[in-house]
Amino acid sequence: MYGYCASDIRGKTPAGARMLARYVPGALVGYGQLRRATTHETSLPKPVRELLIIAVQAALKKDPSGHARSAVDAGVSPKKMHDACALVRWLAGMPAYQVGMLAVAAAETHAASRKRPSRRRASRARATARARTAR
């Protein structure tokens, strides 16, 4: 029943979803359908959708860093995320911009972790380099 949020929230079910499932299960099903329709059945590419979500959450002063990882995975750079939040600054004020910077910081951390090679890839690269120098 919580499947609508499992992939977006890394498997953590929000308390609100649990309460909807308990008291008004049809509302949770309807919310899942609405969410799916507006996030998957759309002409907007995923990077644009993620930037919009981050900007709107920042404007509402809700921590958008949960979407930062998805945005980076979709190809959004921390710089583009910053620029989207900079637009929020003059529309919703400096506090909204500061909330948006939580997402930028999370994006920088996630982007840096993606650049680090895994131990296996690093080991393979060293072995390849040794083999080349041995020739």
N, C-alpha and C positions, 0 to 999 in steps of 0.2 A: 504493500500500500504506500510505502514511503519512497518508492522507486523514482518519483519525479525529482527528488533532491539528492539522491545518493551520489550521482556522478558530479554534481555541481558543488556539493559541500563535503566532498571527500569521505562519503559514507557516514557523516554525522547527521543525525536526524534532528532538526530544530524542534524545540519544545512546542512551538505553535502547531507544527505538523502532527505531533503526537496527540495534542489536545483536539485538533480537528478530527483526527481518526477516531478518537474515543467518543466525542460528543456529536459530531456532524460529519460522518464519513463521506457522504455525498459531496460536501463542500471541498473536501480534500481531493477527491477524484476530479471535480470541476476545476479546481485550482491547477492540478497537474496537467489537465487538458489545455487550459489557457496558457500555462507556462510553456508547454511543448509547442503549441501553435505559434506563439510569439517569439520563440527562440530557435526553432528548427524549421518551421514552415514559413520562412521569410526570404525576401530578396537581399537582405543585408548580409554581407559576409561576416563570419564570426569575429574577426578583429574589430570591425566597426561596432558590432553589437556589444562586445566587451567594453570598448571605449565609452559607448553611450551609457552602459550600466554603471561604470565607474564614475563618470561625470555626474549622473543623476544622483547616485548615492552620496557623492561628495557634497552636492548642492543641498541635499536633505540632511547633511551632517551625520550620515551613517557610515561607519567604517567600510570602505570599499576594498580593503586589502584582500578579502577572500576571492575577489575576481581578478586580482593582479596575476596570479599564477596562470589562470586560464587565458588571460590576455597575452602573456608572454609566450605560452605554448601555442597560441594562435598567430604569433608573429609580431605582436605589438612591442615596440621598444619602450624602455622606461622614459625616453625623451618624448615620444608621442603621448604617452600617458600623462606626463607632466604638462604637455601643451594642452591636452583636453581639460585638465584640472585648472590650468591658467585661465581658460575661458570662463570657468566656473567662478573664479575669483572676482571678476568684474560684474558677474550676474548675481552671485549669491554672497559675496563678501569674503574677506580674508579668513574667517573661521572655516568656511567651506573649503577654501584652498588648502588650509592646513590639514583638514581631514583627508583631502585628496592626496596629500603628500605621504600619508600612511600607505596608500596603494603604490605610490612610486617607490618608496623604500622597500616594500615587499617585492615589487617587480625587479628591482636591482639585485636583491638577494637571490631570487629565483633564477634570474638570468645568469648570475655569476655561478650558481651551482650547476647549471646546465653546461657551462663552458669547461668545467673541470672534467678531465677524462676519468672514467671509472678506473679502478685498479687493474682490471683485466685489460682494458684498452691501453693503459699506460705501460703495462708489462709487455703486451704484444708490440707496442711501438719501440720499446727498448730492445727487445729481441730482434726486431727487424733492423734497427740501427746497428746493432752488433754484427749481424750477418752481413750487412753492407760493408762495414769496415774490415771484416775478415777476408773479404774477396780480394 
